[in-house]
Amino acid sequence: QVQLVESGGGLVQPGGSLRLSCIASGSIFGIYPMGWYRQAPGKERELVATITSGGITNYADSVKGRFTISRDNAMNTVYLQMNILKPEDTAVYFCNLRILMPFKNYWGQGTQVTVSS
């Protein structure tokens, strides 16, 4: 069993910044791909950013150049630095950890990010 706990969400003005953290704990015996997803009211959950065990990153076009995903494997933590936030970034942000064998997705409880003036 794996547990993911996100933190760092909050209310920020457009153009502001937030840094989200996700700490993984439990039955983790390796370094796995992790990522951030978000879900706005009335919308499907969408990918924001992913990072492989080797540090290769991938971003949604909507956040590329503004968001940065990183990880600290020693601390079992993944981060999402969000800069130049826009109102359309408002969503619940979920941390994800993916195991391929057997295939399993683990999710955190989510942290609310609200961008509003």
N, C-alpha and C positions, 0 to 999 in steps of 0.2 A: 504494500500500500504506500502511496505517495500523497503527501499533502503539500499544497502550494498556498502561500499566504502573500497577498499583495498589500502594498501600502503606498502612500504618497499622493493619492488623489485629493481633489479639493476644488475650490472655486478660484478661477484666475481670469484676469481681463484678457481680451484679445491682444495678441502680441506678447503675452507673458510666457512663462516657462514653468514646467513641473517635472519632477523626476520620480518615476514610479519604480518600486522595488518589488521583487518576488523572491521569496525564500522557499526553497524546496527542502523537504525533509521526509523521512521514512525509509522505505526499502529501495534505496537508490544505490546501485552497484556499478555505476558508470556515469559517463557524461553523455547526455542526450540532447537532441535538438529541443530548443525551447523557443517560445515566441509570445507575442502579445496580440490579442484580438480585442475587438471592441464591438459593442452593440448599442445602437441608439434606439430610442423608443420607436416602435413600428418598423424597424429595419432588421434585416438579417445580420447575424454575427459576421464580421469581416476581419480578414487578416490585416494586421498593422505592420508587424515586423517579425522576422524569425532569425535565429542564430544557431548555427550548427555547433557540434562539439568542438570543431576546429576554429570557430570564430567567424565563419563565413556568414554574412548577413544578407537579408532580403527585405525589401520594403514595398509597401503599397505605394502606388504612384502618388496618391494624395498626401502622403507624409514624407516622401523622399526629399531630402535636403533640409528637413526641419526636425525630424526625429532621429535618434540614434539608439540602437539596441546594443547592449554589451553584457558581458557575463563575467563573474568571478567564480571560477570553478572550485576554488578552495573554500569559498563561502557558500557554495550551492545557491548562488543568487544571480538573477538576471535583472537588468535595469532597462528602463526606457526613459531616455532624456527627451523631453518634448519642448521644443522651442517654437517661437512665433506661432503660438496657438491661435486657432481660429474657432469661431462658434460652431462650425461643422465638426470639430473634433470632440464635441460634447458627446459622451457615451459612458457606459460602464466598460472598463478595461479589464480583461481577463488574462491571466497568465496561463500558459500552456506548456506542458511537457509531453513529448511524444516518444513512446517506446515502440520499436518496430517488431521485435520478436519476444513474446507475442505482441501484436499490434494493440496499443492502448494509448488513449489520450487522457491526460489528467488536467484538471482545471482548478484554478483558484476560485474564490468566492466573488471576486470582482471588486474593483474600486471605482468610485464615481469620479469622473472628471467633467467639470462644468466650466465652459468658457463663455463668459458673458460680461457685458458692461452695464 
